[in-house]
């Protein structure tokens, strides 16, 4: 403090300017390393906590279940019935299932719906029934749902048979204070979405979608369980799927309740998703297994599409999860039949029936590295913020270099002067090329989004051809932007040469104007920091994925006097562009690229996922600007 107090204001600015220009770039890479290490440390047992039920009213596993061996025999009989009607057309199948619900004594109905996407037209019929609780005034309800088709693409026979059986079990009881709605949806996710839209009053018909009005209703839905028990056999374990649209998550107590029941009144092996991991006491293997589970969750969350029909409930602020039966004949563990699964589902419904208000006590933002291991937002948010700040530090350093005329300041040694460009310099900067490139990039990105999601200009064409057209539209801006910048660079050089001849006798310092790429890269880094940090609050996993993909190319790449180096950098940036990532995803999952593209388009058109507009309108423009940046001339 004593040394700093003796320095003049100009000398302090010199020290700060040198720190910004010389040390901030290195500090930004240190922050990237800290961010990566922090993220990798999250699954470790020292940083993850054991889950617990926060909502005391749930009392999971405290009530005696009524599901007995007679109900197990009834479930097996219903399984045969469902297997027979599954081969019928949609309308006849729905009518036959409605008849089965009516035989139990439940009020039931069917619902027709239509959905038109950019690739096809879908029609289906949902079946639903309501058990009106004797102690209920009809203001609150729980939902048990099951799609006709499982996530394994098999018929969801056991799950639908379970709904019919539980309908009989609930009719025998008088302890329910909430109605229970049974929904068997047709198609993929569009069937349940049509039912939810109609249930919540979104019944307006459009050219894209229409659904029939519901004839049987209940009260506000408090929570939901989606059952996915494919086939007619037994299972080795139950997988819990919980990720929703755009990374939404249910209240953690939904998972905690199932976990506690599976360890008590209805013992069942529980796992996250469909990954079975053998128990081991090896600390290293435990960490690797936890890391894999956390990365699986982040992968599903970053994709922005739900991992099951439960994700559609989350859009309506209804906490829900999917229970998926995992059948691994080679897995060395006990197998569970419908008797054990029925007891677990009934106990879960009984616990949710105890709720006095909407779930709110436990976490809504978390990362899971195991069924009973979680990391709260207070621990996993700092690394992505540090990653965003690393972009800012790099941008501040470049901003200091982007001034056309650095400030002439007095150095610490008397009688000597040093030219230092400060980040807060008010000298003029030329924004013509950077602003033009950024503007053209965002226009091209929006144009690609419109081409992919509408038939404008390409009526009747396949989505793959639209992607090729969009890529061409975006690529068109690169040559003119680079050409314009090179012309401007030549003009600046010629002006500099003339100024040298006319002002050769002048004592003013001759300073070369900063290259356009410096200011353009500053904008790219600043916008990247804005996107990563803002997106982290909405979809943490997607923000981390984007940050990890772009951090080194955007921070390390710069124009080179060697054309081959600039070309290699441009190819690397094209590889991480949306078309490049789409191709890499198709190769990784051994799928046709058109199937992957259809999945992305369907997520936007059917479910309202943000992934496609985010990639086209935000991520791709910055990627295009970065490609232009590495191809610009070096000053």
Residue, then its C-alpha position, 0 to 999 in steps of 0.5 A: x500500500x505504501x508503494x502504491x500511495x506514492x505513485x501518481x495517477x498516471x503511473x497507476x494507470x500504466x501498471x493497470x494497463x500492463x496487467x490487463x494486456x499482459x496478465x489477463x490472457x494467462x489468467x483467463x486460461x487459469x480460470x478455464x482450468x479451475x472451471x474444468x477441475x471444479x466440474x470434474x470434482x462434483x461427482x466426488x463423494x466429498x462434494x455430493x450430499x445424500x438425498x433426503x425427503x424434505x416434505x414431511x407430509x409425504x411419509x413415504x412407505x408409511x401406509x400399508x399397501x393393499x396390492x396383494x396376490x389376487x391383484x397380481x393375478x388380475x394384472x397378469x390377466x389384464x396383461x393378456x387383454x392388453x396384448x390382444x387389443x394392442x394390435x387393433x387400430x388406434x380408435x378400436x384399441x382406445x374404445x376397447x381400453x375404455x370399456x375395460x376401465x368402465x367395467x372397473x367402475x371408473x368414468x372413462x372417455x376417449x380423445x381424438x387429436x391431430x398433429x401436423x409437423x413439417x415431416x408428417x401428419x399424426x392422428x391418434x386416440x387417447x384413453x383416460x379414466x378418473x377415480x373420484x376419491x370418496x373424501x375428495x371435493x374434486x379440486x385436486x388430482x394425481x395422474x398415472x399415465x402410460x403410453x402405448x409405446x415404450x421408450x424401447x419401442x415395444x408395446x407398454x403392456x405391463x404398464x397399461x395392465x398395471x393402470x387397470x389393476x390399480x384402478x380396481x385396487x383404488x376402488x376398494x379404498x376409502x382413504x384417498x383425498x385426491x382423485x386419480x386420473x388414468x391416462x393411456x396416450x397414443x403415439x409418442x409425446x404428442x398424445x399426452x401433450x394433446x390431453x394436457x392441452x385440453x385439460x388445461x384449457x388450451x383447446x384452440x385448434x390451429x393448422x398444426x394441431x387440434x384436440x378434442x374437448x375432454x368429457x371427463x375431468x377432475x381438479x388441479x393436478x398436483x403430481x404425476x407418475x408415468x409408467x414405462x414397463x415394456x413387454x410382458x416379462x419381469x425386470x431386473x431394476x427400475x430406472x428413474x427418468x426425470x429430465x423435462x423440456x428445456x432442462x426442467x427438473x421435478x422437485x427432488x422429493x419425487x425421486x426421494x419418495x420412490x427411492x425410500x419406498x424401494x428400500x422399504x415396503x417394496x424393495x426394488x433395485x433403483x437406478x438413474x435412467x437405464x444404466x445398471x452399475x455393479x456395486x464396488x467398494x473401490x473409490x476410483x470406480x465409484x467416482x467414475x460410475x458417479x461421473x458417468x451418471x452425472x454426464x448422462x443426466x447432463x446429456x439428457x438435460x442439454x438436449x432439451x427434450x424430455x426423456x419420457x412423457x413425464x417431461x410434458x407435465x413439467x411444462x404445466x408446473x406438475x412434478x412428474x417422473x417416469x419409472x422404466x422397467x429394465x430387463x437385462x437377462x444377463x444381469x446377476x440380480x433378483x428379478x421383479x414381477x408385477x406384484x412388487x411393482x404394483x406395491x411400489x406404485x401404490x405406495x408412491x400414490x399413497x404418499x403423494x395423496x398425503x400432500x397438503x400443498x404443492x411440492x416446494x420444500x426440496x430442490x428444483x435445481x440439482x445434479x444427480x450422480x446417483x439415486x441418493x447423491x445430489x449436488x445443489x445449485x450452490x456448488x455446481x453454478x460457480x464453475x460455469x460462471x468462472x468459465x464465462x468470466x474467463x471469456x470476459x478477461x480475454x475480451x478485456x485484454x483485446x479491448x485494450x489492444x483495439x484502440x487505434x491510438x494508445x494513450x501516451x502516459x508517463x512511466x515510473x522512471x522520470x523522463x521516459x514515456x511509454x505508450x500503453x493502451x488501456x481497456x477504458x480508453x476513450x479513443x476512437x475505435x472503428x466498428x465498421x467491419x466487426x459490426x457488419x460481420x456480427x450483424x450479417x451473422x445473426x441475419x444468416x442465423x435467423x434465415x437458417x432457422x426460418x428455412x428449417x422451420x417453414x416451407x418458405x422458398x422450399x415447399x415440399x422439400x425434406x428437412x435434410x435439403x433445408x439444412x443444406x440450403x441453410x448451410x449455404x445461406x450461412x456460408x454465403x456471408x463468409x467470402x464477402x465479409x473477408x473480402x471487404x475486410x481485406x480491402x479495408x486493410x489495404x486502404x488503411x495501409x496505403x493511408x499509413x504510408x502517405x501519412x509517413x511521407x507527409x509527417x516525416x518531420x513530425x515528432x508524434x509517435x507513429x502507431x499502426x491502426x489495430x486490426x479488425x480481427x481484434x475488435x471482432x474477437x472482442x465482441x465474440x468473446x463478450x457475447x459468448x460470456x453473455x450466452x453461457x452465463x445467462x443460459x446457465x440459469x435456464x439450462x445448466x447442462x446446455x450452458x456447460x456443453x456450449x462453454x466446453x465446446x467453444x472455450x478453446x477455439x474462441x479464445x486461442x484461435x486468431x488470424x495467421x499470416x500463413x493461409x494454411x493455419x487460418x484454413x485449419x482453424x476455419x475447418x475446426x470452427x466449421x466442425x463445431x458449427x450446428x451442421x458439424x455437430x449434427x453430423x458428429x451426433x449422427x455418426x456417434x449414435x450410428x443414425x442417419x443424419x436426417x433422423x437426427x435432424x427430424x428429432x431436433x425439428x420435432x423437439x421444437x415443433x411438438x414439444x417447444x424445445x429451445x435447442x433448435x432456435x438457440x443453435x440457429x439464432x445464437x450459437x451459429x451466428x457467433x460461430x460464423x463470426x469466428x470463422x470470418x475472424x480467423x480468415x481476416x488479414x493480420x495487421 
